[in-house]
Amino acid sequence: MAKKTEEVEVDVEEEKAEATIVDKDEAKDGENALAVAGNAPLTKAEEAEASKLFTKCVEEFKSRTMKVNSDNLQLNWEKGKFVDELLSNTKKYGNRTADHVAEAFGVSRELVYAYHRFAHRYTQEDVARCVKLNISFHNVFFLLSVTDVNKRRELEEQVSSGKINAPQLQEQVKAFNQKAKATAKARGKKVDNRGGVTASKVVKSTHHMCVDMARKLDEFADAYRDWKKMEDGQVKSAVAISLKETKKALSALVDKAQKALTKFDI
């Protein structure tokens, strides 16, 4: 089985949680209960007390989430320091390589080098700033390819303020790096193309994406059958809207896939 990189572990686990239903009848009962609870009448005093409790719980979860993010960033930075020491002092760890670290951690070789770059390009003060800005390692992973410190901090601020999301960050990083390389080449400078998007990486990631998508479509088919059996009501209507949007997205994906297949000559 292909190894999962840490930067997508949170997203994958969230998708599994959404797609997995241990007891479908219980899940339906829960949905109906939530719909009813949302319409429960409250006095002004009850509303005030409930709002206070809700805010308290949300703030507690936010605080704990920030702590998890902080621990994750610090841990990955320390892993980077470990990799740096391993590569610079080969005898200390028995001449082990990045491949050995990847196997031991159960991650990709690419991620091991990301840890290494993280420790080199971010100081402990930088890590603390990312914690304060609520920047996750998922975002840092893409920011690592930006060698311009000012640009990197600018992008961190945009992510923190909600001006851009993770996919938009990736696009901006890609565009900035391409422009920087083009400018350097125009000035006659030697450009290091390592770390960019290579044919090998794209082909492999597309393969993994297709395998995951095939599995997701099986889950989608089960979810659709469950939806057909649901009682008419607010919940079923809400899912129907999502289904229509999903149908459009799948149709667009099929068109793209067919166009891509016509270009294959292997």
Secondary structure as GFF3:
##gff-version 3
##sequence-region A 1 266
A	DSSP	three_ten_helix	6	8	.	.	.	ID=ss1
A	DSSP	alpha_helix	9	19	.	.	.	ID=ss2
A	DSSP	alpha_helix	24	37	.	.	.	ID=ss3
A	DSSP	alpha_helix	44	88	.	.	.	ID=ss4
A	DSSP	alpha_helix	98	105	.	.	.	ID=ss5
A	DSSP	alpha_helix	109	121	.	.	.	ID=ss6
A	DSSP	alpha_helix	124	133	.	.	.	ID=ss7
A	DSSP	alpha_helix	137	143	.	.	.	ID=ss8
A	DSSP	alpha_helix	149	161	.	.	.	ID=ss9
A	DSSP	alpha_helix	166	186	.	.	.	ID=ss10
A	DSSP	alpha_helix	199	229	.	.	.	ID=ss11
A	DSSP	alpha_helix	234	262	.	.	.	ID=ss12
###
